[in-house]
Amino acid sequence: MSESSFEEKIEKLCEFIEASSRIVFFGGAGVSTESGVPDFRSADGLYNTLDVRFEGYEPEYLLSHTCLVREPKVFYEFYRQKMDARNVEPNAAHYFLSELEKKGKLSAVVTQNIDGLHQRAGSKKVYEIHGTTAKNYCMKCGRRYPGDYIFESKEAVPRCECGGMVRCDVTLYEESLPEEAVEHAILEISKADMMIIGGTSLTVYPAASFVQYFNGKHIVIINKDHLRYRLDPVNDLEINMPIGRVFAEVKKKINL
């Protein structure tokens, strides 16, 4: 994309934001990769950089409900090694969305990410449709545990006082999405007048199907790679650039 074309698209995005009052942001792994959180499927992603100790295991299996219950030691070793985002900082995209919410422009963030970076940047209304690493609970009695519990436990398989296994509040493969978060996310999308889709290829279902509930005026896609998604040439926009750079440019031009 040429600089002139990029500038034109930034101007158009600013116009859309200024004309909208109920924006929903729908984000994926590309939002957090700029903070150093690896995605799943890229060349440097989790699926292509498995440690030798996990040789012979399919990546999807290592984050599955089956692995958790059948081979919990393997599950927790992988989880501790790859899912710990406690020392990762939010980036420009997270902070921009937080500011947009404070100004009353953004009504909600719907995220496929599990790292909690949106909340740490200050966003209040965040629907985590794949769960979060910031919460844990006992599979036997339901007692809640903080996000640090699994990562800091000295036991190979973390246990509750009742003896039950403590697991992450993350939606694993073979599990349903959290019903309450999904209901709220769909409601917010259906009421939005603008939807910004960022850092996602829209290939992971059922989350990707949420876009069909949007009935507003503007859809904006911000993703490094082009998405094969039908957009209206007048009311919609696609920008194939890193999302942090895009929002940094927008912030310069609008009053937040």
C-alpha positions in Angstrom: 0.0 0.0 0.0 1.4 3.4 -1.0 1.8 6.2 1.6 -0.8 8.3 -0.2 -3.3 5.4 -0.3 -2.6 4.8 3.4 -3.3 8.4 4.3 -6.5 8.4 2.3 -7.7 5.4 4.2 -6.7 6.9 7.5 -8.7 10.0 6.7 -11.7 7.9 5.8 -11.4 5.9 9.0 -11.3 9.1 11.0 -14.5 10.3 9.2 -16.3 7.0 10.1 -15.3 7.2 13.7 -16.3 10.8 14.1 -19.7 10.0 12.5 -20.3 7.0 14.7 -21.5 6.8 18.3 -21.7 3.1 19.0 -18.6 1.3 17.7 -17.8 -2.3 18.5 -14.3 -3.6 18.1 -13.9 -7.3 17.2 -10.3 -8.4 17.6 -8.1 -11.4 17.2 -4.5 -12.5 17.7 -3.0 -9.8 15.5 -4.0 -7.2 18.2 -1.7 -8.9 20.7 1.2 -9.9 18.5 2.4 -6.3 18.5 2.9 -6.8 22.3 5.0 -9.9 21.7 2.2 -12.4 22.3 2.7 -15.2 19.6 -0.4 -16.1 17.5 -1.2 -19.7 16.6 -0.8 -20.2 12.9 1.9 -17.9 11.6 5.5 -19.0 10.8 6.5 -17.8 14.3 3.3 -18.9 16.0 2.7 -21.5 18.7 1.8 -24.2 16.2 5.1 -23.9 14.4 7.5 -23.4 17.3 6.7 -26.3 19.5 9.4 -27.4 22.0 11.0 -30.7 21.3 9.4 -32.1 24.5 6.0 -31.9 22.7 7.2 -33.7 19.6 4.5 -36.0 18.3 1.6 -33.9 19.8 -0.8 -32.0 17.6 -0.9 -28.3 18.7 -4.7 -28.4 18.9 -4.5 -31.4 21.2 -2.2 -29.7 23.7 -4.9 -27.0 24.2 -7.9 -29.4 24.2 -10.2 -30.6 26.9 -9.1 -34.2 26.1 -5.5 -33.4 26.9 -6.5 -31.6 30.1 -8.3 -34.7 31.5 -6.2 -37.5 29.9 -2.7 -36.0 30.2 -2.9 -33.1 32.6 0.9 -33.0 33.2 1.4 -32.5 29.5 -1.4 -29.9 29.3 0.0 -27.8 32.2 3.6 -28.0 31.0 2.5 -26.6 27.6 0.1 -24.1 29.2 2.8 -22.7 31.6 5.3 -22.4 28.8 3.2 -20.8 26.1 0.2 -19.1 27.7 1.8 -16.9 30.4 1.2 -13.2 29.4 1.6 -11.7 32.8 4.7 -9.8 31.8 3.4 -8.6 28.5 2.4 -4.9 28.2 -0.6 -3.6 26.2 0.3 -1.8 22.9 -1.0 1.3 21.1 -4.0 -0.5 19.8 -5.2 -1.5 23.3 -4.7 2.0 24.6 -6.4 3.6 21.6 -9.5 1.4 22.1 -9.6 2.3 25.8 -9.5 6.0 25.0 -12.2 5.5 22.4 -14.4 3.9 25.1 -13.7 6.7 27.6 -14.9 9.3 25.0 -18.2 7.4 24.6 -17.5 6.3 21.0 -16.8 2.6 21.7 -19.5 0.5 23.3 -17.6 -2.8 23.6 -14.6 -4.8 22.8 -15.2 -8.4 21.6 -12.0 -10.3 21.7 -10.8 -13.8 20.7 -7.7 -13.2 22.8 -7.2 -14.7 26.3 -4.4 -12.4 27.6 -6.4 -9.7 29.3 -4.4 -6.9 27.7 -7.5 -4.9 26.9 -8.5 -4.6 30.5 -5.0 -3.8 31.5 -5.0 -0.9 29.0 -8.2 0.4 30.7 -11.1 -1.0 28.7 -14.1 -1.7 30.9 -16.6 -3.5 28.6 -14.7 -6.5 27.2 -16.3 -9.7 26.1 -13.7 -12.5 26.0 -15.4 -15.1 23.8 -12.5 -17.6 24.2 -12.1 -17.0 28.0 -9.1 -15.7 29.8 -5.8 -16.8 31.5 -6.5 -14.2 34.2 -9.0 -16.5 36.0 -8.9 -20.1 37.2 -11.3 -22.4 38.9 -11.5 -25.8 40.5 -13.2 -28.4 38.3 -14.6 -30.2 41.4 -16.0 -27.6 43.7 -15.9 -24.5 41.5 -13.7 -22.4 43.8 -12.2 -19.4 42.0 -8.4 -18.8 41.9 -6.4 -15.9 40.5 -4.5 -15.9 37.2 -1.2 -16.5 38.9 -2.2 -19.7 40.6 -1.5 -22.2 37.8 1.7 -20.4 36.7 3.1 -20.2 40.3 2.0 -23.6 41.6 4.8 -26.0 42.4 2.7 -29.0 41.6 2.8 -30.4 38.1 -1.0 -30.5 38.2 -2.4 -27.6 40.3 -4.9 -28.7 43.0 -7.6 -27.1 45.0 -7.9 -27.5 48.8 -10.8 -30.0 48.0 -8.4 -32.1 45.9 -9.9 -31.1 42.6 -7.9 -30.0 39.6 -7.6 -26.2 39.1 -8.0 -25.3 35.5 -7.8 -22.1 33.5 -10.9 -20.2 32.5 -10.0 -20.5 28.8 -12.2 -22.1 26.2 -10.3 -25.2 25.1 -10.7 -27.1 21.9 -13.8 -29.4 22.2 -15.5 -26.9 24.5 -18.3 -24.5 23.9 -17.8 -20.7 24.0 -18.8 -19.0 27.3 -22.6 -18.5 26.9 -22.8 -15.2 28.8 -19.9 -13.5 26.9 -21.3 -14.7 23.6 -24.8 -13.4 24.3 -23.5 -9.9 25.3 -21.1 -9.8 22.3 -23.8 -10.6 19.8 -26.1 -8.0 21.4 -23.5 -5.3 21.2 -22.6 -6.1 17.6 -26.3 -6.1 16.6 -26.7 -2.6 18.1 -23.5 -1.1 16.8 -23.5 1.6 14.1 -19.8 0.8 13.2 -17.7 -2.4 13.6 -14.0 -2.4 13.5 -12.5 -5.9 12.8 -8.8 -6.0 13.7 -6.0 -8.6 13.8 -8.1 -11.5 12.7 -8.4 -13.6 9.6 -12.1 -14.4 10.3 -11.4 -18.1 9.9 -11.9 -19.4 13.4 -15.5 -20.4 14.0 -17.9 -20.0 15.6 -16.4 -16.6 16.6 -16.0 -15.5 13.0 -19.7 -15.9 12.4 -20.4 -13.0 14.8 -20.0 -10.5 12.0 -23.3 -11.6 10.5 -25.1 -9.9 13.4 -23.9 -6.5 12.5 -26.7 -4.2 11.1 -24.9 -0.9 11.2 -23.4 1.4 8.6 -19.6 0.9 8.6 -17.4 -2.1 8.7 -13.7 -1.5 8.9 -11.1 -4.3 8.6 -7.6 -3.7 9.8 -5.4 -6.7 9.2 -1.9 -7.2 7.8 -3.3 -9.7 5.2 -6.1 -9.1 2.8 -9.4 -10.7 3.9 -11.8 -12.1 1.3 -14.8 -10.4 2.8 -17.4 -8.5 0.8 -17.3 -4.8 1.7 -19.4 -1.9 0.5 -17.0 0.5 -1.5 -18.7 3.6 0.0 -19.5 2.7 3.6 -16.8 0.1 4.4 -13.0 0.1 4.4 -10.0 -2.4 4.6 -6.5 -1.3 5.7 -3.8 -3.9 5.4 -1.3 -2.6 7.9 -0.4 -3.4 11.5 -3.2 -2.3 13.7 -1.0 -0.4 16.2 0.3 1.8 13.4 -3.2 2.5 12.0 -4.6 3.5 15.4 -1.5 5.7 16.1 -2.2 7.6 12.9 -5.9 7.9 13.7 -5.1 9.3 17.2 -3.1 12.1 15.7 -6.0 13.3 13.6 -9.0 13.0 15.9 -9.7 14.5 19.3 -9.4 11.9 22.0 
